[in-house]
């Protein structure tokens, strides 16, 4: 996020009188099965917020309010954001509800790969199996199960209700166009929302109702999941995972006027720690893991740091000058895993569905010898929609959120437990 974004937003975009000054945006990054980590963080956030509610709130029938007014997601993060948007009218309980959904998820509800057990014995046979999959499904995996799962879990009517009742202001889903190379953010808002579509070099926003097709496009991991056609500017383009070409993940939230942004990534700063010091030729798993890391190359931290630098500069201006300027700082809190997700996945690789495990093993992509274990685990971590790995991710997310409890409470503007409530006239 640049100073240009702040200036453009604050000088050209209309004022939104219905936006509370303490309103908060939620930005969720992508990473396949790894994004279960976000459900753990948000489950802990819900517990923190519930503990700080006034005693009278617990006795009323009205659910505690949903804490985020803008929701933006990329790849599997878009699935999380859409689930929350579709459950926002339920209030705070939507957050732990996301963790409950992930806890019941299985790989067979996300993708399908049909292969005989003996496929692992020969790379040629494994290659033929995958070639057959590509002919049938235009990708290595059949994602029809995910379509069925999303239709069952994402309540699009309730999403529209959340927007109409102004429980939330926008749901944004990002995807990357294979046709033009542009990075798109598709936004659904209420009809009278004052913000209009925008365009920047290499990235743009379009306003249209979010559908299951948008979610499938945003989460279409290259080669693994098929590209998805969407209609934009009156013509059809093919889209893939929104993590590709995502240069400024915070920009949509800033464009919509967010002054506070909670962003949850699944970056892998510890990935280098698992790399073996070896001169051996890279295995198929090493190459595949590196390719996946490149697709999901985390630009989040750079964008967060730039936003914080710009905001700190604005905050240090003399009070008189700051009051005269039409732009304001943005408060950003970023939470990412404190433990290597590759290392975590390595402990659960045997949970991969048998057909998937056998086929990848047949290609040598799950080879754990010759120092390739880290890359094999990295590849597996995007496909491990299985209880052991998912629950470990949720627990890690909860742990990291509680570890930063003071930061979260300060960011969310939560009063101290025993703080006196203001008198009601």
N, C-alpha and C positions, 0 to 999 in steps of 0.2 A: 504494500500500500504506500503510495507516494503522496507528497505534498500536493501534487496536482489533483489527486483523487479527493483529498480533503477540501481543497479550494473549489473544485468543480461541484462537489456535493453541496457545500454550504452556500455558494453564491448563485448557483443556477437551479437547484432543485427546490420545489415549493415547501413551505413550512407545513408540518403535520400537527395540527392542534390536538388530535386525539392520542398522541404518543406521550406517555408519561416520561418525565425527565429521568427516571431510574429504570426505564425499559431496557431489556437485555436481549441480545441476539445469541443464538447458539449455532456454531459452525462445526460440522462433523466431517472429518476427512475419511478417505477410503482405504481399503486394504483387505477385501475379501473377508474370510472368517475372523481375521484379527479384530474387526470392528466390534466384536462382542465386548471388547475392553471398554468401549464407550458406554455400554449398558451398565457396567459395573460402576463407572464414575457417576453416572446419572442416578443410579440407585442410592449411592451414598449422599449425593446432593439432595435427593428427596428426603432422606432421613434427617439431614441437617436442617432443612427448611421446616419440616414437621415439628422438630424439637423446639423451634423458636416461635411457633405460633402462639398467640395469646390463648389462655385457657378457655376463654369463651368460644373460640373458633372450633375447638374439638367437640363442643356440645351441639353445634348447629348441624343441620342437614346439608348445608352448602359445602361442597368439597373445597379444600384449600386451593387457591388459584394456581393456574398453570404459570410457571415462572419465566417463560421465554415468549417474546412477542414476534421475533423473526427466527425462522428456521432455515438453514441452508445445509445441504449435504452433497457429498461427492461419492460416487461408486456405492459400496455397501453403506457408507455414511448417509447416502441419500435415502436408502431404505429405512434406516433408523430415523432420520428426520421426518420422513413421510408417515411412519408409524406414529410418532409423537404428535404430528399435526392432526392426524385422524383421530387421536385420542385426547386432544387438548381440552375438549369440553368436560372431560372427567376430572380435570384439575390435576393436582400434584400426583395422584396415583398413576398417571400415565407413565411417569418415569420408572418406577419399579416394574410396571407392566412390561416395559421393553425388555428388562432382564428376564422376566418370566417367559416371554416369547422366545428369547435366545436359548434358554435352558431346555426348551422342548424341541428345538430345531435339530434336524439330522441331515446329513449330506444327501440322502435320497429325496429330501424335500427341496433341494437346491439344484442338483444336476444328476445326470444319469450317464453311465459309461458301461456298455455291454461288452464283456470280454471273457473268454474261457480262462480257467485257472492256470492252464499251462502256458499262457501268453508270456509269463515272466521268464520262460526258459530261452527265449530267442528274440533278439532285437528286430530281426526281419518280420517275425510274426507280430510283435508289438507294433511295429510300424504299419503293417497291413491293417491291423485292428483300428488304429487311429486314422488311417487313410479312409477306411470305411465310414468312420464317424464323421469325418470332414465332408464326405460326399453326401451323407444323410442330413447333417445339421449345420453345415457351413462353419463348423468349429470342432474342436476336439471333444467338447462335451455337449450333451443335450440339456438345454436349460428349461425345457417345458415344465419340469417339476417346480422351478422357481416361479414361473408364471402362475401356476395353480396356487402356490403358497401365498403369493402377494395378493391375488384376488380374494383369498380367504381372510387375510390378516389386515390389509389396508382398506379401511372404510372410506371410500372416496366421497360418499355423500356426507359423512360426518366431517371430513376435511373441509368441504364447502361450508358446512354449518359453523365450524370453528372460525372461518374467515368472516362469514356473514355476521356472527355474533361478536366479532372483534376480540375473541379470545386470543387469536394470533393475527398478525398483519400480513404475513407472506410466508409461503413455502417456496424455496428455491432449490432446483435440482440441476446439477451440472453434467454436461456430456461433451465429448469431443467429436467433431465432424470428420469422418474419413474423407468425405467428398471435397470439402474446402480447406480443411486443416484448422478451422476456427474453433475456439473453445466457447461453448454456449452455456448460459445460465437460464433455465426455463423457470419462470416465476408465475405462481398463481396467487392472486390477491382478490379482494372484493372489487366489484365493478367500479366503485367510485374512488378507488385509491388514487392519490395525487401523483405518485411516482410513475414515470413513463419509461419505456425501454431505452437502453443506452448502448453505445458502441465504442469500443476502444481498439487499438491495434491488436489484432489476433484474438480478441474476445468480445463478446456481445451478450446482451440479454434480450429475451423475448417473453412476452406475457401471454400465456395460454394455460388452460386447465391441465393440471398434472394427471397423467394416466399411468397405467401399469407399463405401457410402452416406454414412457420417459424413464421410469425406474429401471427397466431392463436395459435401456440404452446406457444410462449412467453407470451401471454395474457390469457392462460387457467387457470383461477382462480380455485384452487382445489374444487371439489364437485359441484361448480356452472357451470363451463364450462368443456366440455369433453377433455380428453387427446388427443393429436395429434401425429400421427406417422411421424417420419422423418428418412431418411436414413443417417447413419453415419458409417464410417469404413466398408462399404459394407454390412451392415445389418440394420434391422429396429428396432428402439427404440421408446418408447412412452414418450412424453414430456408434461410438465405442466408449470405453471407460472414461469418466470425467477426470480421472487423475492425470491423463495424458495432457500435456500442454497447459497445465494449471499453474499459471505464473503468479496469480494474486488471489489466493483463496479467501482473504478477508474483504476484498473489494465489494462484492454484492451487499454484504451487511452494512458497510460504510455508505454505499449508495442509497440504501433505504433509511439512513438516518440514525443508525445505532451508535450510541455513545459508549456502550459497554458490550463487549463481545467475549463470551466464553467459547473457546475453541478446544476441541478434543481430537488429537491426532493419534495415529498408531505408528509413528515413525520409529526407525530402528537405529538410533545413535550407537548402539552397542554391537551392531552387525560386524564391524571390523574385528571385534574381540574374539569371534569364533573362527576367523580365517586362519587356516593352517599355513605355516611357513613351509611351502613345498615347491619344488621346481617341476612337479609332475604335470603332464598335459591335463587341462581342465576336463572334468567329466561332463556328461550331459546335464547332470544335476547342478553342477557349478554354473554352467552357462544359463540354464533355465532360471536358477535362483537369481543370478545377476540380472537377467532380462526382466524378471518380475520386480526386482528392486529398482530398476531403471524406470519401469512403467509407473511405479508408485513412489518415485523420487519425491521426497518430502520437501516441498518449498515452503511449508508452513512456518518453520522457525525463522527463516529469512524474512518472510512477510511480517511476522509478529515483531521481530526486532526493528524492522524499518518503521512500522507503525508506532512502536514505542518511542523511537528516536524523534520522529516528527512530533508526536504528542508532547514529549518532554520539552522539546524546543518551544512549542506553543505555550506550554504551562510556565516557562521561565520568562516570558515576555513581561514587561512592566504592566501593572494592572490597568493603567489608563489605555495603553495601546491594545492590550488583550480585549478589553471591553468594547473597543471600537471596531475590532476585526469581526468579520461575519463567519468565522469558523472556530471550532472548539476541539480540544484534545479528545482522543478515544482511549478508553480504558480497556485493555486486553489482558485476559488471563488464559494462558495456554497450559493444558495438561497432556502429558504424553507418558508412555510406559517407562517405569523406572527399572524394568528388568527386560532382558533380551527376549523378544517374542520368538526368535529363531530357536533359542535354547529351550524355551518353553515347549515349542512345537516338537522339538527333537524327542522329548519325553513321551509324546503321544502319537508318533508317526504310525504306530501299529494300528491305530484306530481308523485310519483311512479305509473307506469301503474296499472290499477285497478286489473287485475288478479294477478300480483305480490304482490301488497299490501294486497289483500284479503287472498292470500295463506300464506304469511309470518305472517299476523295477526292471521290466523287460527292456526298456529303453536305456537303462542305466541312470535314470534321473533321480532315483532314490538310493543311489550307491552311497554307502557310509564309510567306505574305505578311502585310502589315499587322501585323507584330509578333506573329503567332500561332504562330511556330515552336516556342516553348517549350511551349505547351499541347498542340500537335499531337504533339510528342515525348513528352510526359507520358502522353497516351492510348496512344500506340504502345508505350511501355515495358512496359505490362502484358500486351501481346499478342505481344511479340517473342520467341517461343520459337525463335530461330534462332541458328546457330553463332556468327556474328560478335558479336552482342550478348551471348549467354550466356557465351562465352569471355572477353569483355572484363569482364563482371561477376565471373567467377571470379578472373581476374587481379587485379581491384581488391580483392576480398575477401582474397586472399592478401597483397597489398601492405599493406593496412590491418592485418592480423594481425601481419605481421612488423614493421611500424612500431611496434606496441605490444608487441613481444616481451617486454620486461622486465615489463610489467604482467601479461601472460598467464602468464609463468613464476611470478611471485609469487602470482598468484591460484590457479593450479593446484597450488601447493605443490611445485614441481619443484626438486630439489636442483641445486646447481651442478655443471657437467660433471665437475669433478675432486674433488667432495666424497667424503670417505671413507665407505664403506658400514659400517653398524653390524656388529660382530662377531656371528656366530651361535653361540650356546652349544652 
